[in-house]
Amino acid sequence: MLVKEVMRVGTEWVDPGATVRDVAVKMRDLGIGSLAVCNEDKPLGIVTDRDIALRCCADAKDPATATAGEIMSKNLAWCYSDQKIEDAAHLMEERHIRRLPVLDREEKMVGFLSVDDIAAKASFELGGEVLKEAAGF
């Protein structure tokens, strides 16, 4: 099974210059916990609700002036839509992450793969393994 058969197609992202407040509002409105940070549709990093809490609020930065580019996680891992789901899952396990941006071969972002997607659409067992590693058990 390939990533493109399991992933969520299409994705929301923000520009690195977007304010943390705008990022938080977009995440709230969409009901999601992370957003890719892209220059056009080329991924640069990812901002999670945890990044907002730890890299903005805990560091006493002003969310009205701090930017997504300042607080994003920059050591971005991703997979390609035509990769095997098992390869993407193992990458998620190695990096201890629950969400993985999915790129096409032109390296444009085309979606996200989550541990929930793996468990629901590919293999509950494989999804459980990823979650176990991501949670650090």
C-alpha positions as a printed Julia matrix, in Angstrom:
137×3 Matrix{Float64}:
   0.0    0.0    0.0
   1.27   3.48  -0.88
   1.15   6.68   1.16
  -1.16   8.34  -1.41
  -3.78   5.67  -0.7
  -3.87   6.52   3.0
  -2.91  10.21   3.4
  -5.17  13.22   3.7
  -5.03  14.93   0.32
  -4.65  18.69   0.34
  -3.32  20.65   3.2
  -3.45  23.96   4.91
  -0.21  25.83   5.46
   1.07  29.23   6.52
   3.78  31.55   5.31
   6.85  31.84   7.59
   5.98  35.5    8.16
   2.5   34.72   9.53
   2.1   35.82  13.13
   1.73  33.18  15.81
  -1.68  34.67  16.62
  -2.79  34.12  13.0
  -1.41  30.57  13.09
  -3.3   29.82  16.32
  -6.54  31.26  14.93
  -6.22  29.2   11.76
  -5.52  26.04  13.76
  -8.54  26.75  15.98
 -10.83  27.45  13.04
  -9.74  24.29  11.23
  -9.78  22.14  14.38
  -6.2   20.96  13.87
  -3.05  20.83  16.0
  -0.37  21.57  13.41
   0.26  23.53  10.24
   3.0   23.27   7.69
   5.1   26.38   7.16
   5.76  26.79   3.46
   7.28  29.21   1.01
   4.57  28.95  -1.64
   4.03  25.17  -1.52
   7.59  24.16  -0.6
   7.73  23.02   3.05
  10.17  24.76   5.4
   8.95  23.46   8.75
   5.91  22.73  10.86
   4.21  24.58  13.72
   2.3   22.58  16.31
   0.16  23.71  19.19
   3.04  22.55  21.39
   5.46  24.86  19.54
   3.11  27.76  20.23
   2.97  26.9   23.93
   6.7   26.27  24.4
   8.44  28.52  21.89
   6.1   31.48  22.07
   4.13  31.58  25.31
   6.72  29.99  27.62
   9.45  32.21  26.12
   7.26  35.31  26.68
   7.12  36.21  22.98
   4.25  38.36  21.77
   1.99  36.21  19.54
   0.97  39.36  17.65
   4.56  39.93  16.46
   6.33  36.55  16.73
   6.21  34.63  13.44
   5.66  31.05  12.38
   9.2   31.02  11.0
  10.59  31.9   14.44
   8.85  29.12  16.35
   8.49  26.34  13.77
  10.23  23.0   14.05
  12.84  23.21  11.32
  14.25  19.69  11.25
  11.4   18.61   9.02
  10.84  14.99   8.11
   8.59  14.12   5.16
   7.71  11.31   2.83
   6.67  11.04  -0.8
   3.17  10.15  -1.9
   4.44   7.19  -3.93
   6.38   5.59  -1.05
   5.25   2.46   0.74
   3.2    3.16   3.85
   5.53   0.95   5.9
   8.51   3.15   4.99
   6.67   6.3    6.04
   5.53   4.63   9.27
   9.1    3.62  10.13
  10.27   7.19   9.53
   7.57   8.4   11.93
   8.74   5.83  14.49
  12.4    6.84  14.13
  11.61  10.55  14.47
   8.95  10.06  17.2
   6.34  12.04  15.29
   2.61  11.61  14.74
   2.16  13.69  11.58
   4.23  13.65   8.43
   4.03  16.06   5.49
   3.62  14.31   2.16
   5.35  15.66  -0.95
   5.1   14.84  -4.62
   8.27  14.2   -6.61
   8.52  17.92  -7.44
   8.78  18.36  -3.65
   5.52  20.27  -3.39
   3.35  19.53  -0.41
   0.27  17.5   -1.33
  -1.03  16.34   2.04
  -0.37  14.98   5.49
  -0.06  11.46   6.82
  -1.02  10.91  10.45
  -0.82   7.94  12.75
  -4.64   7.97  12.72
  -4.64   7.65   8.92
  -2.31   4.65   9.14
  -4.38   2.93  11.8
  -7.73   3.58  10.13
  -6.85   2.98   6.48
  -3.77   0.75   6.35
  -3.04  -1.24   9.48
  -4.27  -0.76  13.02
  -1.23  -2.7   14.21
   1.23  -0.51  12.27
  -0.52   2.64  13.5
  -0.19   1.36  17.06
   3.53   0.8   16.61
   3.99   4.38  15.35
   1.96   5.8   18.21
   3.94   3.78  20.74
   7.23   5.17  19.41
   5.92   8.72  19.0
   4.71   8.74  22.61
   8.02   7.35  23.83
   6.7    4.16  25.43
